Amino acid sequence: MRVHHLNCGTMCPFGAKLVNGEGGLFAAGRMVCHCLLIETNDGLVLVDTGLGLDDVREGSARLGAPFMWATRARLDENETAARQVEKLGWKREDVRHIVPTHLDLDHAGGLADFPKATVHIFEPEHTAALHPRTTAEENRYRQAHWAHGPKWNILSLEGETWNGFDSVRAVAGVGTDVLLVPLIGHTRGHVGVAVKTGDRWIFHGGDAFFSRQEMESPPSCPPSLRLFQRLVAIDNTKRLASQARLRELARTHAHDVDVVSAHCPFTFDRFAGGAAQTTASANGVAVA
């Protein structure tokens, strides 16, 4: 399968040093919404959607003022998955499957741009998003993102094993080359998505980690990102456990797994501009 790496939403929070680990304290940082567009025999598969067309057109009215204030998102219609799919020569209807790592507003904003696609999601995440239990969940999930009535494929939290991870499920209609791998903690049903490309895998870790430095041994993280992850985690103990398992995967499977994050710009830049199967890395894991 051929994989395209898309940035579907650039965010420029203040404090580059605190966000990216380099730059000035008062300089704008950079974060991305790293999505995967996968060519399969059953059409296109999109892993995460980033910000959608209505998000960039309506801004704070749709995404909320707190999100816009904190992230200083660059609302660029050309960055949406819809426009990038079209630029690559396809129609939006060619996207047959969407696999969100979770349904936070910066990951699910483009769902409405692909209304014919089947959205594959674990049941705990679907329930948390459509029936939020807390004020924090009400803020992180935007009901407008699924007001169009997506074609949900809701999966139970059970399945096979993959590289030491349990309850792994294949995406129906795609075969065993796209897998949902539970990475609970950031949200109730957060997953990573493993994609087979030739003799390697790309593992999209979603928000299980934000900085490439968190995949190093010993791990570290710029202070703003470390604080943010702890504050927004629905279960920080489980989040840290999921991150530790992901770090172990990166360490022990550098020969056949490339680990990427939803928001780390350095990891995105490593892959951007080419298909995954043609990308090589010096140490085998894409966390440089």
C-alpha positions in Angstrom: 0.0 0.0 0.0 1.1 3.5 -0.7 0.9 6.0 2.2 0.8 9.8 1.9 1.6 11.9 4.9 -0.6 15.0 5.2 -0.5 18.0 7.6 -4.2 18.8 8.0 -3.8 21.7 10.4 -0.9 23.8 11.5 -0.9 25.3 15.0 1.4 28.0 16.2 1.2 28.3 20.0 3.4 30.9 21.7 6.6 29.7 23.4 8.6 27.7 20.8 11.2 26.7 23.4 8.5 25.3 25.6 6.6 23.5 22.8 9.3 22.4 20.4 12.3 22.3 22.7 14.1 25.0 20.6 13.6 28.6 19.6 12.7 31.6 21.7 10.3 31.8 24.7 8.2 34.3 23.0 8.5 33.0 19.4 5.7 31.0 17.8 6.0 27.3 18.1 4.9 24.8 15.5 2.6 21.8 15.7 0.9 19.8 12.9 -2.1 17.5 12.5 -0.3 14.5 11.0 -2.8 12.4 9.0 -2.2 9.4 6.8 -3.9 8.9 3.4 -3.6 5.2 2.4 -4.2 3.8 -1.1 -5.8 0.4 -0.9 -7.6 -1.9 -3.3 -10.8 -0.9 -1.6 -10.3 2.9 -2.1 -8.6 5.4 0.1 -8.3 5.1 3.9 -7.7 8.3 6.0 -6.1 8.0 9.4 -7.3 11.1 11.3 -8.8 14.0 9.5 -7.4 17.1 11.1 -9.4 20.3 10.7 -12.2 20.3 8.3 -13.6 22.8 5.7 -16.2 24.1 8.0 -13.6 24.5 10.8 -11.4 26.7 8.8 -14.3 28.7 7.5 -16.0 29.3 10.8 -13.0 29.3 13.2 -13.9 30.0 16.8 -17.6 29.6 16.2 -17.0 25.9 15.4 -13.8 25.1 17.3 -14.3 27.2 20.3 -12.4 30.3 21.5 -10.2 28.5 24.0 -8.9 26.1 21.4 -8.2 29.0 19.0 -6.5 31.1 21.7 -4.3 28.2 22.9 -3.2 26.8 19.6 -3.4 29.9 17.3 -4.4 27.4 14.5 -3.7 28.6 11.0 -7.0 28.2 9.3 -6.0 27.3 5.8 -8.5 25.6 3.5 -5.6 24.2 1.4 -4.4 22.2 4.5 -7.7 20.3 4.9 -7.8 16.6 4.0 -10.6 17.3 1.6 -8.5 19.8 -0.5 -5.4 17.7 -0.3 -7.2 14.6 -1.5 -8.5 16.6 -4.4 -5.1 18.0 -5.2 -3.7 14.5 -5.4 -6.2 13.8 -8.1 -9.0 11.9 -6.3 -12.6 12.8 -5.4 -13.6 13.0 -1.8 -16.0 10.1 -2.4 -12.9 7.9 -3.0 -12.2 8.0 0.7 -14.0 4.8 1.7 -12.7 4.4 5.3 -11.7 6.8 8.1 -9.8 5.6 11.1 -9.5 8.3 13.8 -7.0 7.8 16.6 -9.7 9.5 18.7 -12.4 12.1 18.2 -10.8 15.2 19.7 -11.7 18.3 17.6 -8.3 18.5 15.9 -8.5 14.9 14.8 -12.1 14.6 13.7 -12.9 18.0 12.2 -12.9 16.7 8.7 -15.4 13.8 9.2 -18.2 15.9 7.6 -16.1 16.4 4.4 -16.2 12.6 3.7 -19.9 11.7 4.5 -19.9 8.5 2.5 -16.9 7.0 4.3 -17.2 4.4 7.1 -15.7 5.6 10.4 -14.0 2.9 12.4 -13.9 3.6 16.1 -13.7 1.7 19.4 -16.9 1.8 21.4 -15.5 3.7 24.5 -14.4 6.6 22.3 -17.7 6.7 20.4 -19.6 6.8 23.7 -17.3 9.4 25.3 -17.6 11.7 22.2 -21.3 11.4 21.6 -22.3 11.3 25.3 -19.6 13.2 27.2 -19.5 12.7 31.0 -17.5 15.7 32.0 -17.1 19.4 31.1 -13.6 18.6 29.8 -15.1 16.0 27.4 -17.8 18.4 26.3 -15.0 20.9 25.4 -12.7 18.5 23.6 -15.5 16.8 21.5 -17.5 19.0 19.1 -20.9 17.6 18.3 -21.0 19.6 15.0 -18.3 17.3 13.7 -20.7 14.3 13.5 -24.0 16.1 13.1 -24.2 14.8 9.6 -24.6 11.3 10.9 -21.4 9.4 10.0 -21.5 5.7 9.0 -20.0 4.4 12.2 -18.4 1.0 12.5 -18.3 0.7 16.3 -15.8 -2.0 17.6 -15.7 -3.7 20.9 -12.4 -3.4 22.9 -11.2 -6.9 22.1 -9.3 -8.7 19.4 -6.0 -10.2 18.5 -2.4 -9.4 19.6 0.2 -7.5 17.6 3.8 -6.9 18.7 2.8 -7.2 22.3 -0.4 -5.1 22.1 -3.7 -6.7 23.0 -7.3 -6.2 21.6 -6.1 -5.3 18.2 -8.7 -5.1 15.4 -8.3 -5.0 11.7 -10.2 -2.4 9.7 -13.1 -4.2 7.9 -12.9 -4.0 4.2 -9.2 -3.3 4.1 -7.8 -6.7 5.2 -5.1 -7.1 7.9 -2.9 -4.3 6.7 -4.6 -1.5 8.8 -4.9 -2.2 12.5 -6.5 -0.4 15.4 -4.3 -0.8 18.5 -5.6 0.5 21.9 -3.5 3.2 23.5 -5.9 4.2 26.2 -5.3 7.2 28.5 -5.4 10.4 26.5 -9.1 9.6 25.9 -11.3 6.7 26.9 -10.9 4.9 23.5 -7.7 6.4 22.1 -6.0 4.1 19.6 -2.8 3.9 17.5 -3.1 2.8 13.9 -0.7 0.4 12.4 -0.3 0.4 8.6 1.6 -2.3 6.7 3.8 -1.0 3.9 5.9 -3.7 2.2 8.1 -5.2 4.8 7.6 -2.4 7.3 4.9 -0.9 9.4 4.0 2.7 10.1 2.5 3.1 13.6 0.5 6.3 14.0 0.5 6.9 17.7 -2.0 9.7 17.7 -1.8 11.7 20.9 -0.1 8.9 22.9 3.0 11.1 22.6 3.5 14.7 21.4 7.3 15.0 21.1 9.9 12.8 19.4 11.9 13.0 22.6 9.3 10.9 24.4 10.3 7.9 22.3 13.9 8.2 23.4 15.6 6.4 26.3 15.5 8.1 28.8 12.4 10.0 27.6 12.0 13.8 27.9 9.4 16.3 26.7 9.2 20.1 26.4 7.5 21.5 29.5 4.4 22.9 27.8 3.6 19.6 26.1 4.3 17.6 29.2 1.9 19.7 31.3 -0.8 19.7 28.5 -0.7 15.9 28.2 -1.1 15.4 31.9 -4.0 18.0 32.2 -6.1 16.7 29.3 -5.6 12.9 29.9 -8.7 11.1 30.9 -6.5 8.7 32.8 -2.9 9.8 33.1 -1.7 6.5 34.6 -3.0 4.6 31.6 -1.6 7.3 29.3 1.9 6.9 30.7 1.6 3.1 30.5 0.5 3.3 26.8 3.3 5.7 26.1 5.8 3.3 27.7 4.6 0.4 25.6 4.9 2.5 22.5 8.4 3.5 23.5 9.3 -0.2 23.9 7.9 -0.9 20.5 10.0 1.8 18.9 13.1 0.4 20.7 12.6 -3.3 20.0 11.1 -3.0 16.5 13.3 -0.4 14.9 14.0 -2.8 12.1 10.4 -3.0 10.9 8.3 -0.3 12.6 8.3 3.5 12.1 6.5 5.4 14.9 4.9 8.8 14.2 3.0 11.2 16.3 -0.1 13.3 15.4 1.5 16.7 16.4 5.3 16.4 16.3 6.5 18.6 13.4 9.9 17.0 13.3 8.5 13.5 12.8 6.1 14.8 10.2 8.9 16.6 8.3 10.9 13.4 8.2 8.1 11.7 6.1 6.5 14.6 4.3 7.0 14.8 0.6 7.2 11.1 -0.2 5.4 7.8 0.1 6.2 5.7 3.1 7.5 2.7 1.3 10.3 4.8 -0.3 11.3 6.4 3.0 14.4 5.1 4.8 15.7 6.2 8.1 19.2 5.8 9.6 18.1 3.9 12.7 14.8 2.5 11.4 12.4 4.4 13.5 10.9 7.7 12.6 11.4 9.7 15.8 14.4 11.8 14.9 
